[in-house]
Amino acid sequence: MKHGEGGKWYDNARLYSNELADEHNLREYLEEQWKAMETLFIRKIMGFSSIGLGYKMQMPIIGRVLRWAAERQIHREGSGRNPIQADGHFGQVLPMEDAQHILGNLAAEPICLNYCVCRWMQRGVKDAVCINFGQLSGVIEKLGRYVPSDKFYISREEAIEALERQNKKGYVASVWFQPVPYINAICSCESPECGGLRLRNDFGLKTVYKAEYIVEIDPDKCEGCKQCVSMCQFGALRYLPSIDRVIVNLDKCFGCGVCRHVCKHDAIKIIPRAEVPGQAGNY
């Protein structure tokens, strides 16, 4: 299955294995990537800095070239990848159920809970919401600035519990290649702090794909309380006073499902994206 192009590519157990990481000699890549992880927020694309990137992306010719170069960098496979630029590093949004399945059955041990790089860089806040596993855990352990003082290595059960707490806060879960095809992280973040979500929302770059699901609201159960609207980070939910109900903008919905946690009327569920007219393949 082609990475990130639909289907649950993250259900392939081999993509989490130490054998795969050794086969591609990825420990060295991870060590270089994470030593310089903070520089990802100021990295250059074809010599252009990230300052004013949105404006440059809109320029007729330069914008197209920059977008092509950025997408090529994000999805690069094979030899010659630059870990400082995080070549081949992209992810996909997950609902809580799929993230739980990964942590309970697929993620390679050891599993760790570390500080979020995005929060640290954007707000100077150390919040342990990133769950990493496999060979990446040993790499992060050597980088004290990401290691919590209380507990670093956790069990599968503790990882699932941490994920549930974060999801119910409204944090969006996403699974990540570092680099493709090796999967070793589930992040719980929010926009615009999340570097991946920000690049997707602000510049349209496919750093993070939408989930394999989409939200559906039962009009007979919705009471128009609007709690779910404030929970959505993608502006996909809107309250209509004329019908006293909330509706979904299907094109904006990422299918994370965090809006379900605040609905007291059980009016929200997630359904497969492929079953929704016009949304199959819209990632």
C-alpha positions, 0 to 999 in steps of 0.5 A: 500500500502506498504510504499516505495515499488512503487505506490503513497503511499504519496497520502493517506490523512490519512498519514498526519492526526493529528489523525494518529500522536495521534494514534501512540503518535508521538509528543514525538518521533518528539521532541526527534528526532529533539532535537538530529537531528545533531547527525544523521550524526554521529550515530552508526550502531551496534556499528560501527561509520559512519566514514569509513562506505563505506569501512565497507559496502564492507567487505564480512560478516561485510558489509552484516550485517551492511547493514541489520541492517541499512535497518532494522533501516531505515524502522522500524515500530511499537513499540520500535523505537529509535527517536535518531537514526531516526528509520522509517525515510525515503522518496521518490523523487518527481517531482514538480507537486506531491509536489505541490499537497501534499502542496495544498491538503494533508499536515496538517496545520500549515505549516512552512519553516525552515532551512535545517539541512543537509546544516547546518551540512555540510556547516554551512549555514542556508538556509530555504528550508525545508517545514514541516507541521502538528505536526512537525511544533510545535516541530520545532518552539521550536528549535530556531536554525532551525527557520528563523528570518523573517518568519516561518509559511506560507500559502499553497500558500507560501509553493507552491511558495517556492517549485517552487523557490527551484525546479528551482534552481535545488534542488530535492524535496522529501517527508518524513516519520517521522516516518513511517507511518506519513508524515510531510515534503517535503525537497528540497536539493541537493547531497551530502549535503542531508543526505538521498541522500548521504546515498543512493548514496554513500552506496546504502541504501534505505533512499530515493526512486526514484520517480514514474517517469523517464525522457524522452528526445525528440530527435527531440527537443533536440538541444544538449545545455547540460544545463540539464546535469549540472543540474542533481545531479545523473549523469543520463544525458550525452551528446553524441557528435556523435549525438549532443544530450543528452541521459538518463541513465535510471538506474541512473535517480531519476525522480525528473524532475528538468532538465526540468527547464533549457531546452529552447526547451521543449525537456524533460518530465517525464513519469510514471516509470512503463511504461518504460521497465526495470524500473517498480519497480526500486526504 
